[in-house]
């Protein structure tokens, strides 16, 4: 999310005040599944009932990783060495959202070190040094068998593999135990586009893919840096902008020192239901309460409208549908004040316009959620490295 990415701030407001303002009660608590991950940003269930978690990395170069977590909380590495580097706001940027379809895992790769903080607050300039990977701001497709998933000791991507992918080659990795991974570059977005302002003509806008969802032969990708949803042809890799999200007025401008007069949209989570796309707009610095929304997009005419409004730092959305009803789970990265005052929340909306039910409030800076529909278990990742389970039954 470049300048709008996740940052660490604290709030002194108590939890009781938060729940009072929501006028709802809490119905579930969190159980730890696994700890110590490298800043997880994405998750997905496989057809082997394992949870895959994408980790954007620690501060080490190319520390991005995909982990396999079983139902007992045991973690194994699927793929290490994915592109990761320190971005323009001094945080790791690498693997982000993931989506598993069949035996193919789609992985969004963030902006990495393509940009550096500009001389004026809120600006970005191109990295004057060579960036550390040619496949930042991209989506990878990774294929592996069910047997490999269950038995692999792990694979490692090398910088040479990253260059091969950038050259359009399919990379086949071996784990030394009869397992293989086939990796291809699905789409490579521009690292940045020129965005000159006065008095900084070298200002740029970074591409930062975050969430993704495939529908038939099209992959939809949110870009938190360029405030849009991309439409990618899975057969050719060609991509076009489906929709863009305009900036809105910052209600805290002049009150909170950080941030300018307008808030960028910062699209993050994405899901599909009944032929429509749902996209969470996180909103930019200083992340004011009440400005975050869930947008509904009709891809055919490429139109959008606000479905759920008045949220705080919404980062993911999950539709819950059956033959008679459609509810929405919304994951809030934070709940109070500007910036990221705890707790993070899972909210359930029976209808978009009505007040939500708080499913759980035991989260600290959650980043994504995945539902096991067989068991009713909701898995939620946190930026600090924890994955928790929440029982929805």
Secondary structure, 3 states (H helix, E strand, C coil): CHHHCCCCCCCCCCHHHHHHHHCCCECCCEEEEECCCCCEEEEEECCCCCEEEEECCCCCCCCEEEEEECCCCCEEEEEEEECCEECCCCCEECEEEEEEECCEEEEEECCCCCEEECCCCCCEEECCCCCCCCCCCEEEEEECCHHHHHHCCCEECCHHHHHHHHCCCCEEEECCCCCEEEEEEEEECCCEEECCECCECCCEEECCEEEEEEECCEEEEEECCCCEEEEEECCCCCEEEEEECCCEECCCECCECCCCCEECCCEEEEEEECCEEEEEECCCCCCCCCCEEEEEEECCCCEEEEEEEEECCEEEEEEEECCCCEEEEEEECCCECCCCECCEEEEEECCCCCCCEEEEEEECCEEEEEEECCCCEEEEEECCCCEEEEECC
